[in-house]
Amino acid sequence: MRKIAEQIFLTGTESVLPEKLIQSRMKLSDGVLQISEKTFPLSNFKNIYALAAGKAAALMAKETENILCDNITDGHVVTKYGHGAELKYLTLTEAGHPIPDAEGVKGTQKLIDTARQANENDLVICLISGGASALMADFPEGASLDDLKRINELLVKCGADITEINTVRKHLSNVKGGQLAQAIFPATTVCLILSDVIGDKLDVVASGPTVGDSSTFADALAVIEKYSLQSLLPAPMLSYLQKGISGFAPETPKPDDPVFQKVQNFVIGSNRIALESAAYKARELGFETHIITDSLQGNYTVVADLILKTIENHSSSVNKPVCLLFGGEPTVKVSGNGLGGRNQHLALYLAAKIDQRKNTTILCAGTDGTDGPTDAAGAVIDKQTIADAIKKNIDPQVFLQNSDSYHFFQQIGGQIITGNTGTNVMDIIVVLIQ
């Protein structure tokens, strides 16, 4: 059942691979570029630029190159270390994620410089995927890379959700929150987006570089205060947010700003698409299958309660094997100094809860193949998980309290290791009930 759960998860992940998604939404025929339902005659444009950022950026860019070939004038790609690809017409920077680094700063500057080259008669194709918010690394004047690293680390570990994290990021950047579109204007912008956020909110994915931003400096500071980060924040960062509230730093462009009149954004991949493919596979394997939600969010304990309640509701009338599918992105407030990620942490927490359920298998994994700063995508558990821990004299609670789920599953077994998948549409949870 563990292998079957992994097979269902991988089928979902494979359905949102960048090359498949780009091929399905971008065509070039007789000098006319079709992107989704829109057409762009190449003769209307003097130059075509391509800008890409995110964990899936290199593979999205490679497929775009395959379609447009030497019609591409110039462009740049910023992606995570190990997520690169061989490109012919575009340059590439691999950089740090989730904590930004100097390569990210250099790569982001190349994106901005290329964006500013574009003129009124040019077309800019943006390829955005999850992870771009950290990979597009820049910071306000007076701040440093160390300040940027510090604030990102604080935000990632404090328990804030992605909308809150990106509200702060937008207001400490010159590229996020619609500011990439601002740099591209007056050229025409077409953005293809691989969504890794609940509800596919365009202003949240990658901190919305090509989307009008309705949040404000005041909202950003409210997030800092909500999680009591004021005293921990680097002084230049806090000072810049306060300047913004006072009107001494420019706000991000809002949705009604004229710069967005020549911007079109298309979501080409999402968690829902992955779940539907996973469901198709589960039914093919003989499971009565239900997609419960693609909007899991909030603290992992709340998410676990929902999963357990749903299992309970479907366990009483099991006539044939059941597969329950969940998608989204729970949050974990990191404590201790262990190693892990939200999927392994959630799986470990659930392991004790299903200890007496002899017929339940649960897989929790990230579609990008990376759970936190580890080489595991997640973990799969069943009744054997806690039994094996007891046999080895290992206390799951100690690992849970130390946020050390990675080393727990490394010793007990159950880690899902996929390597870099090249895509990123949040997490998938597969529950199998026999």
Secondary structure, 3 states (H helix, E strand, C coil): CHHHHHHHHHHHHHCCCHHHHHHHHEEEECCEEEECCEEEEHHHCCCEEEEEECCCHHHHHHHHHHHHHHHCCEEEEEEECCCCCCCCCCEEEEECCCCCCHHHHHHHHHHHHHHHHCCCCCEEEEEEECCHHHHCCCCCCCCCHHHHHHHHHHHHHCCCCHHHHHHHHHCCCCCCCCHHHHHHCCCEEEEEEECCCHHHCCCCHHHCCCCCCCCCHHHHHHHHHHCCCCCCCCHHHHHHHHHHHCCCCCCCCCCCCHHHHHEEEEEEECHHHHHHHHHHHHHHCCCEEEEEEEEEEEEHHHHHHHHHHHHHHHHCCCCCCEEEEEEEEEECCCCCCCCCCHHHHHHHHHHHHCCCCCCEEEEEEECCCCCCCCCCCEEEECHHHHHHHHHCCCCHHHHHHCCCHHHHHHHHCCEECCCCCCCCCCEEEEEEEC
